[in-house]
Amino acid sequence: MVGKVLIYASIGCAMLSFMGAFGTDLWLASTQWMLVGLTLGIWGVFVLIEAQFKIR
């Protein structure tokens, strides 16, 4: 479940970055939102892969 939450948070960060590209920055600049989104996405994929191997 943690991996899915991280992936959804990554998508949310991408949406905030998209909004920031049109001039409405919320807390961070668009490029910073993209960096946060990429980091959350990578961790989400890592957690999902680790969970798959621990189940077996």
C-alpha positions in Angstrom: 0.0 0.0 0.0 2.9 2.4 0.7 4.2 2.0 -2.8 0.8 2.9 -4.3 0.6 6.0 -2.1 4.0 7.1 -3.2 3.1 6.6 -6.9 -0.2 8.6 -6.4 1.8 11.4 -4.6 4.2 11.5 -7.5 1.3 12.0 -9.9 0.0 14.8 -7.6 3.4 16.4 -7.7 3.3 16.3 -11.5 0.0 18.1 -11.4 1.3 20.8 -9.1 4.3 21.2 -11.5 1.9 21.5 -14.4 0.0 24.2 -12.6 3.3 26.0 -11.7 4.3 26.0 -15.3 1.3 28.3 -16.0 2.3 30.8 -13.3 0.6 29.5 -10.1 3.4 28.2 -8.0 2.3 26.5 -4.8 5.0 26.4 -2.1 7.7 25.2 -4.6 8.7 26.0 -8.1 7.7 23.7 -11.0 11.1 22.2 -11.4 11.2 21.4 -7.6 7.8 19.7 -7.8 9.1 17.6 -10.7 12.2 16.6 -8.6 10.0 15.7 -5.7 7.6 13.7 -8.0 10.5 11.8 -9.6 11.9 10.9 -6.2 8.6 9.7 -4.9 8.0 7.8 -8.0 11.3 6.0 -7.8 10.8 5.1 -4.2 7.3 3.9 -5.0 8.5 1.6 -7.7 11.3 0.4 -5.4 8.8 -0.4 -2.6 6.5 -2.2 -4.9 9.3 -4.4 -6.3 10.5 -5.2 -2.7 7.0 -6.1 -1.6 6.6 -8.4 -4.6 9.8 -10.3 -3.7 9.0 -10.6 0.0 5.6 -12.1 -0.6 7.1 -15.1 -2.4 
